[in-house]
Amino acid sequence: MRGPASRPQTEQPIGSFEGHLSYDFKPGTWASLDGNFWWGGLTSLSGIQNLATKQVGSRIGGTFAWRYAKHQSLNFNYGGGTYSCFGGSYNNVAVAWQYSWIGLPKVKKK
């Protein structure tokens, strides 16, 4: 008799599609509307598929980035679940400080 550890379990890949619409107000200050959709992840145990494990869902959100100094910006982000068949139904809010080294003045050689 085979024990539970010897039963092969598999999961199908999860496919996804993601899109963004953005607008630049000025260099370093921008806003975007973001959305995605994913599907798949059906699992099988000993070759028998479990249809209840199929993952289908989508999320929508937005980001606003405000550049307040030459190399620094604040980013505000919100994302929420719009549809969820299995997992993925949550909301999130994020605030981030960003420092960029791009655009530093060149060092003069002596």
Phi and psi in degrees as a GROMACS rama.xvg file:
@    title "Ramachandran Plot"
@    xaxis  label "Phi"
@    yaxis  label "Psi"
@TYPE xy
-85.3456  141.346  ARG-2
-85.5671  171.966  GLY-3
-61.8657  -26.0634  PRO-4
-70.5392  -21.8056  ALA-5
-94.013  5.17209  SER-6
-87.3566  120.281  ARG-7
-70.3569  133.459  PRO-8
-121.064  135.909  GLN-9
-132.628  161.169  THR-10
-137.651  132.006  GLU-11
-73.6216  155.833  GLN-12
-61.6181  157.495  PRO-13
-108.514  123.733  ILE-14
-95.4431  154.564  GLY-15
-150.195  157.666  SER-16
-133.538  137.191  PHE-17
-138.171  142.9  GLU-18
-142.841  152.489  GLY-19
-138.849  137.176  HIS-20
-117.734  125.095  LEU-21
-131.981  158.962  SER-22
-138.725  129.059  TYR-23
-94.5387  121.425  ASP-24
-80.8279  -43.3716  PHE-25
-160.339  169.282  LYS-26
-54.0361  122.837  PRO-27
88.8934  -9.82529  GLY-28
-118.194  119.9  THR-29
-153.795  166.663  TRP-30
-138.706  152.075  ALA-31
-144.892  152.315  SER-32
-110.67  127.325  LEU-33
-124.325  144.328  ASP-34
-150.774  155.236  GLY-35
-150.067  166.302  ASN-36
-146.402  136.716  PHE-37
-136.974  156.628  TRP-38
-155.684  153.219  TRP-39
118.929  -154.637  GLY-40
80.1123  18.1425  GLY-41
-61.426  130.8  LEU-42
-102.172  155.465  THR-43
-133.951  143.056  SER-44
-124.72  119.003  LEU-45
55.7243  36.5054  SER-46
83.8597  -1.33859  GLY-47
-102.256  118.404  ILE-48
-73.9365  143.145  GLN-49
-108.277  99.0821  ASN-50
-63.2939  -20.353  LEU-51
-72.1372  -9.91548  ALA-52
-96.8653  2.27712  THR-53
-65.899  127.968  LYS-54
-99.9481  125.088  GLN-55
-138.969  131.315  VAL-56
-170.71  169.196  GLY-57
-149.988  157.074  SER-58
-138.124  153.265  ARG-59
-136.849  148.988  ILE-60
-167.504  -172.702  GLY-61
-152.201  158.015  GLY-62
-135.28  140.413  THR-63
-128.809  126.725  PHE-64
-117.867  126.422  ALA-65
-117.383  115.188  TRP-66
-86.6451  114.176  ARG-67
-108.728  -6.74066  TYR-68
-149.025  170.261  ALA-69
-54.0897  -39.8836  LYS-70
-119.578  8.72189  HIS-71
-128.052  144.357  GLN-72
-147.657  159  SER-73
-111.249  135.838  LEU-74
-116.903  132.703  ASN-75
-119.443  131.439  PHE-76
-138.057  140.551  ASN-77
-134.364  141.096  TYR-78
-144.154  138.931  GLY-79
-140.06  150.758  GLY-80
-75.0822  132.753  GLY-81
-105.062  -28.6508  THR-82
-152.726  136.554  TYR-83
-149.305  125.022  SER-84
-96.1306  -32.9136  CYS-85
-154.608  105.402  PHE-86
73.2569  172.39  GLY-87
80.3875  6.30443  GLY-88
-95.0238  91.5897  SER-89
-153.572  162.746  TYR-90
-116.4  148.354  ASN-91
-141.806  148.283  ASN-92
-129.072  137.212  VAL-93
-139.973  144.016  ALA-94
-128.187  131.785  VAL-95
-136.711  144.068  ALA-96
-100.838  134.687  TRP-97
-125.359  133.742  GLN-98
-118.547  129.883  TYR-99
-118.234  133.914  SER-100
-88.499  -6.31505  TRP-101
-66.2036  134.317  ILE-102
89.8984  11.6941  GLY-103
-65.5984  146.604  LEU-104
-63.5744  145.614  PRO-105
-74.9132  142.945  LYS-106
-79.3139  130.444  VAL-107
-77.3501  134.316  LYS-108
-85.1933  141.403  LYS-109
